[in-house]
């Protein structure tokens, strides 16, 4: 693996492998009448000991009141598709306990917006470095739920309910601190019929959140450049991992050399040389 483009790269030889891709981060949205304004990420660069404030706005576009509850969880995910919404504040890099907010339950009148106001107080701890994060869930409370204050007695009961929620990510970066590094967990070629993909499992092995853009530059046995092939970018928190899929379906069968690059912005560029056998 390299850190900058002018460094030597290791060579890895791989062939086809059958693998099932599972994508991470799947949260159900609220019903169509309920919206979170301003996006699903609240991100701030702050100093140790600093306090900052903000608001999360929940908009009800419907024609009747809607009840919601707001609560926190931790958030962690793996390249194999596992997503963990654990107890708030348990992860080593959780900032959940830094955050206070109000209200935690509310009824949003039709055609109106509720502001959930929050305060983030970064601890006075000189060992803090990099990125700390957690999730704030905004969940609809159905009228048939025992939790509902809008429920009519004859509509509350036992049964299976579909719960809709938004997950809003809250991240705090401690200044510009925190090591930035990645680790290639696995590289595999997957073929299914005429479709073929290069799958790369990448872990953020550093201390700071990275926005990773991954691509591969392919060269045939004569050294002819075959093109640049890109995967969908992903956000990787420290310790988490993601699966990047690069579509190579239009590449003829042959042996290729590939320069795989994980570009995290600025000078944070990582990569490896691969030998690919497409057949």
N, C-alpha and C positions, 0 to 999 in steps of 0.2 A: 504494500500500500504506500502511496505517496502523500505528502502534505502539500507540496508545491509542485508546479508543473515541470520544473527543471530537475527533479530528483528521479533516480532510477526506480523502476517498478518491478515487482515480482511477477513471475509468470505462473498462471494456474491453468491446467488443462481440464476441461470438463466435456461430457457428452450429454446426450438426451436423458432425461429422467421424467417419469410421469409423476406429477405432483398436483394436489388439489389446492387451488388458491382460495383463501378466505380473507375477506377484507375487514379491517377494523373500523371502529367508530360508527356505530349505527344507532342513532337515537330517534325515536318517533317524534314528529312535530306535533304541536298542539293542533286542535281542530282548526279548520281554515279561518275561522273568525278571530282566532287569537294569534297575535304576532309579537315577536320580540324586536323592538326597534333598535337600530344602531349596531347590529351584528351580534354574533355569538362568541366573541372574544373580547375580553377586557385586559389590556396589556399596559404595563407601566414600568419604566426604569426609575428606580428609587435608591436612595442612600440608606445605609444602616441607621436606624432610629427615626427615619422619616415617616410621617403620616400623610396619607392622601385620601381623597374622597371621590365618589362618583355616584352614578345612578344607573339602574337597569330599568328600562321602560317596557311595560307590558300593555299592549294595545288590544282592546276588544272592539272588533269591527262588526260584531253581531247585533242582533235586535233584542237580546235579553241579557240580564246580568250573568257574569261568569265568575266562578269561584276558583281561586288558585292558591297553592301553597308553595313556599320557597324554602329550600333546604340545601345543605352542602354535602358533598361527597369528595373523596379523593378520586383520582383518575389515573389509570395506568393501562398500557396496552402492549401487545407483542405482535411480532410479524406473522405468527401463525393464526391471527384473528382473535385471540383472547383479549377481552376488554374487561377491566376490573373497576367497578365503582365502589371502592371500599369506604370504611368508616372515615369520616372527615378528620384529618389531622394525624393519621397513623403513619403515612409515608414520611420518610426522612426529609423529603423536599416538598412536603405539603405546606401551603401558606393558609390553609383553612382557618387555623386558630388566630391568624393575624386579622381576620375579617369579621367585622360586626355589621349587621344589616337589619333593616326594618322597612315594611312589615314582613312577617313570616307567613301570614295568611291574610287574604283580602278578597273582597268582592269587587270586581271591576264593572262599573255600569256600562250599558251599551254605548258604543261610539265614543268611549272615553279611554284615557291612558292612565295606568298606575305607575308611579315612580317608586321603585325599591331603592332606597338610598343606602349606600354602604361606605364604611370607613376601613381602610387598611393601615395598620400600624406595624411597620417593620421593626422587629426587636433590636435592642441595643446589644448586638452580638457580633463581635469582630471576626468570628469564624465564618460568617455568612458569605457565600460567593456563588455567582451563577444565577440560575433560574429556579424559582419556587412557584408551585401552581396547585390549583384545585378546581373543582367544578361546583357551580351553583345550578341546581335543578329548579325549573319552574314547571309545576305539574298542575294539570287541570283536576279539579275535584268534581266528579260527576254528581248530579243531583241524587242518584241512586246510592251513593256512598254513605256509610254511617258517619263519615267525617264532615259531610256537607251541612252547612247551616241554611242552605236554600231548600233542602229536601223536605218534601211532604211526607208525613208519617206512613202513608200507604205506598210510597215509592221506594222506601228503604228496605233492603232485604239482602239475604245471602245469595251468592252466585259468582259467576266469572265476569269480571269487568275489564274492559280495555282501557288502559291508562295512557294518556298522551302527555309528553313532557318535552321541554327543551333542556339541553345541557349547555350552559354558558361557561366557557373556560376563563379562569382568572389567573393571570400569571404576573409575577413580580420579578424583574431582573435587578440584581444588585449592581448598580452602575454598569460598567463595562467589564466586570470581573467574571471569572469562570473559565476553566479550560474548555477548549472546543476540540473534540476529536470524535471519530466514528470507528466502527469495527464492522468488517464484512463477516456476517455470521455464516452465510451460505450463498452459493451461486449455482443455479441449476437451469438447464434447458428443458422446457416443457413442450411436448407436442401433442396436439389433439386434432386429428384429421389433417386439414391443410393449415391449420393455425399453429404457430410456434412462437414461443416467448422465452426471453431470458428473464429469469426471476432472481432478484437480488434481495436477500434479507440483510438489512443494515441496522445496526444498533448505535444509538448515541451513547458513546462511552465517556463523554465529557461531563461538564458541570452546567452547561448553558444550553437552552433550547436552540435547535437548529432548524431552519427551513431548507430542506434538502431537495435540490433539483438534480436528477440523475439522468445521464445519457451515456450512450455507447457509440464510439466511432469505430467502424468496421473496415478492415483491409483484407483483400483477397490474397492468395499465395504469391501473386506478382507484385504486391504492394499497392495495388490500385485502391483508392479510397472509394468505399461502397456507400458511404453516407453516415449521417448522424441520426441516431434513433433515440427518442426520449421516452421517459416514463412520466406518469403523473407525479407532481411534487407532493411532498408530505412534510408535516411538522413533526419533529421528533424531540420529545422532552428527554432530559438526562435519564439513562437507564432503559428507556423504551426502545422499541424496534419497529420497523415497518417493512413491508414487502413492496418492492418496486418491480413492475412488469414492463418489459420493453418488447414491443411487437416486432418480430423478425420474420413474419409470414411471407414477405415478398422477396426474401433473400434466397437465391438458388442454393442447392445442395453443394457444399464444399467445405473446406477447412479455412477458417478465418482467424485473424488476430484482431482482438478488440481492446480498445482503450476505454475502460469504464470509469466515469468521472462522477463524483458526488460533490456538487457545487453548493456550498452553504453560504455563499456571498463573500465579497471582499477577498481576503487572502486565505479563507477557509475552504480550500479545495483539496479533495482527497481522491484517490483512485487506485486502480490495479490494471495490469495487463492480463488478458485471458486468451486462451486458445479455444476456439469454438468449432466443434464438428457438427455441421448441419447436414442431416441425411434423412 
